[in-house]
């Protein structure tokens, strides 16, 4: 299966995603903020990053821009995991940064699995 980097400052959000995705066989790496996520991604490129946007320190947006600037990481697939509903600013951000998928908080475990499966097959 895939190596997935889950980035969220809320431990319960990371736990939910990790539990659901490990259950279907994925390897999960967790980061509590953008800075930690960038270090982990550089250490071993994930197949997919599922990330929150609103985090202290290096925000999700800043992390994504830094990720895209790294030659070995610029094509890593990314899904936003956020309570922010789609709006024109979010849609523009996603388009600019090559993000095509959004997993809403809270989300049903089946939705998470289906979205991740679609992204990885993509």
Steps between C-alpha positions, in 0.01 A plus 500: 500500500599866521708711734278787618615807693221637723556860610272655761563683827209319668605155627146360476478594131829324430386199702176471306672508162781270613258243644276495193783489247716249687194274519502473119877440486663840450819606677432820694751765602366779723609861539359759740592802287637607166864517612497142628315386187762657274781323687317166480417542131862582419616192693278266299259626235142395570260382230236737640480787746172564682529838667318760700537861392470675834792407725730699727854571389548394140141498376360249257518756220865577576581129528339432163697779331823367654411145394439612142838681501691178576604325176440148633167591661332739258281231345384334823122465502322716759152504650379774732344387826316802626182635654519793260226452247575563137503866413660699218821566698537133591426390144762744368754375755432139401529574130821700540662224706381199303265370769197324357348335805341620822400286796261690723522499879327317648491219249361153481770229498360356176535844335864517611574153360316567173671837449847361575439203269392732218801727548748213501345341190485840338 
